[in-house]
């Protein structure tokens, strides 16, 4: 049985149940302008999934909330059993864990900037026994899996202990990049909103939203807050290019109205980035200001 369709008509949750019930063997490919994913079934069992840099169950969860995408299922042999096995959880377990896991990533990202799926957290001193965190530390995946259904409590507890200095977080390059991008965007938007009328603010929001949708960026924009639409689904290098394109759109709207002073002040307030990728984004941002300034001078 080969099958084609759109996730707007058949969600991944529907497909998981259909292929399990039908004891299917084959490959499911899902395509969007932003993402490409592959899921492999062996006699009704989901045994492997990949989505950008993600593998295993972590590559399944984002599709459970992604609203659209073209999928193709091709039935047939998938190679030696176990050769590509990265998933041992049942469909029921995945469907139950998925919403909790996604909530955890988003919640921890809000409360613990720089957090990523390959980050590690560790006690600075003795454990206080309140987190499922061994003395030797744990990865994000290990922490969230151990938390089970208490993901919100985990996020709050982790954030509180990070602030108090009881827990140390070793952020990833991707986390540091995302954190600096968010801070810069927030500073620019705050400065812009403070001196602009409602009509101009609404126009900026519309233009940024149109750019995100038109360019199929893996971003979500709401009320001055920018974040990855599906966290950690792309490599940090790929997301760096997306951040640069978004900032180009943002600067392109503001500079003709207010010039460069607002952007430079926002850059100073944002502070220095951590990590090579975040530093690269800052250099591209500063270069963007120079290029735009020269373009403005040429038109005068």
N, C-alpha and C positions, 0 to 999 in steps of 0.2 A: 504494500500500500504506500504509494507516494502521495504527498499532501502539500499544498501551497495555500498561503493565505496571509492575513494581516492580524497582528496582535490586537487590533481594535475589535476584531470579530471573535478571535479565539485567543484568550490570554494564555500565558505560559502555564498557569495553574491548570487550565483546561487541558492543555496538551500533555502535561505531566500525567494527569489522570487517564487520558485516552490511551497513551502509549503503554502505561503500566497495565491497564485493564486488558488491552489487546495483546500483551506479551510481545511487543514489537522490538525488532532489532534494526538499527539504522542510525543515520546522522541527521540532526536538525540544525540548519544554519539560519541565523537571524541577522538581517541586515537593516541598518538605519544609515542615514547620511553621516552619523557620528560614530556608531559602534558596529562591530561585527562579532558575533558570538557563535560558538559551535557546541552542541550537546550531543552525546553519544549514548545510545541505548543498547543493552544486550539482554534479549529475552524479557523485556518489560522493566528491566532495572536500569536506572540512570547511572552510568559508570564514570562519565567524564564530562567536564565542561570547561570551556576557555572563553574569556572575554578580555581582550586587550592583555594587560599584564596579569590578570587574575586567572587562577586555576581552581578546579574543584568546586566545592559548594559555594565559595565566595564569588564564583563566576555565574552562579545561578540566581542568587538573591536579587541583584539589580534588575533582572528581567521581570521579576514578580511585581515591580511597581512601574516599569517602563510602559507607557500607554500605547505605543505604536511601533511598527517595524514589520517588514516583509519576512516571512519564514518559508522555508522549504524543507520538507522531510523526505529523505531518500531511504527507502527500506533496502536492506541487504547486509551482507557480512561487514563487520567493522574491524577485522583483524583478529589477532590472537587474544583470547580472553585474558584479561588482566594486564595486557600490554599497555593500555592507556587508562587504567583504572586510577582515578583520583577521588572518586566518591564512593562511600560505603553506606551513607545515610539512606533511609527509605524515602519514598516520595512523601509519605505522611509526615515524617520528621522534617523534611525540607520545607513543606508548606506551613508547618507549625512554627519553625524557627525563623523563616524568612522575614516576616514583619518585625520580629523582635531584633534580629540582627541588623536590619536596616535602620531601625530606630536607634540602636546603640551607636552605630557609626555616626549618624547625624547629631545625636545628643553629645557624644564625647567630642566630636569636632567643634561643637559650639562652646563647650565648657573647658576643653583642653586643647587650645590651638597648637598645631604642629603634630597632632596625633594622626597616625596612619596605620594601615593594616600590618605593616612590617616594623612599626615602632616597638620599642621595648620599655617597660616600666619596671622600676625596682625600688625597694625600700632604701632610704638613705641610711637609716639605722635599724633598730629593731622593728619587727612587724607589730602593728597594733591589733592584728587579728580580724580586722573589719573588711578586708578585701581578699578575694581569691587569688592572692599574689604571693608566691613563694619568695623566700629570702634571696634566691638567685635571680629573681626577676621573671617576667613573662611577656610574651608578645601580645599584641592586640587581639589576635584571633583566640589565643589561649584564655585571655581574660574574659572576653565576651562569651565564649563557649562555657566557661566555668560559671558565669553569672546566670545562665539559663534565662528564666523569665524576669529576672530582677535587673534588667539592663539600665533602666533609668536610675535606680539606686546606685548601680556601679558607676555611672557617669558622674553623679553628684559626689559620691565618695572619693572617686579618683581626683576630680577637680579640687575638692576641699584639701586633700592631702598634697596635691601639687602646690597649691597656694601657700600652705603652711610649711612646705619644705620637707615633709615626711617621705614623699615619694619623688623620685627623679624620673623624668621622661626624656628618652633619647629620641628626638623627632627625626623623621626621614627628610631627605631632600625635598620630596614632594610636599610634605607637611609644611616645611619652612617656606617653600615657594608659595603655597596657597595662603599661608598666614600673611605674608608681606603683601601679596596681591589684594587680599581682602582689606587690610589696613589702609593701603594707598587709595583704593577705590572709595572706602568710607570717608577718608579725609577729604578727598576731592569733592565728593558729593555733598558732604556737610558744609564745606566752604562755599560751594555753588548755591546750595539751598538757602544759606544765610543771607545772600544778597540778591536773590532772584524771586520773582513773583510766581504765583501758583501756575500760571499759564506756561511760563518758560520751563519750570520744573517738570510739568506734565509732558511737554514736548520732548525734553531730554529722555524721560522714561520711555516714551513711545519709540523714539529713535533707537535707543539701546535694545529694547525688546524686539523691534523689527530686525535689527542686525543679528541678534542671537538666533532668531527663528530663520531668517533668510540664509545665514551662513552655517546653520546647523551646528553651532558651537555647543559643547558639552557644559553649558552654564545655565544658571537660573538667577533671574534678577527680580527683586521685589523691594520697593521702598528704599532704595539706596543700599541694599545688602546683596552682595554677589557671592555665589557659591557654585561648586561643581554640581551639575544636575544629577549625575550619578557619581558619587565619590569613588576615587581610586580606580575607575574603569579604564582610564588611559594612562600611558606612561607619563612621568613628570615632564619629559622633554616634549611630548606631544601637547600636553596641557600648557606648557610655557608658551608655545606659539599661539595658542588660543587666547591666553591672557594678554599677550602683546597686541593681538588684533583687536581685542575688546578695548584696551587702553587707547589704541589709535582712534577708535570710534569715539570714545569719551573725550579725548583731547580735541578731536576734530570738531566737536560741537561747541566746546567751551572757549577755545582760543579765539575764534572770530568774534565772540561776544565780549569777553573780559581780558583777552590777552594772556600772557604767561605768568603773571604774578600769582594768581590763584593756584596754579598748578605747582609752582615752585614752593610756595608756602606749605601746600599739602605734602609735598615730598619731604620737606624738612621735618614736619610734624610726624610723619610716618616712621622716621628713624632708619637706622641701618639694617639691612636684611641679614639673615643668617643662612649660610650655605651657598654653595657655588651657583646653583640654579636661581635662587632668589636674587643674588648679586647680579647675575646675568640679566634678569628682568629689569632691575633698576638701571643698568647701563643702557639697555634698549629704550627704556622710558626716557632717560635723559637725552639720548640721541634723537628720540622722536621729537622732543621739544626743540632741539637745535634745527632739525630738518624743517619743522613746521614754521619756525621763526624765519628761516631763510626764504621759505615759500611766501610768507606774508610780506617780507621786505621786497620781494621781486614783483609783487602785485601793486605796490604803493607807487 
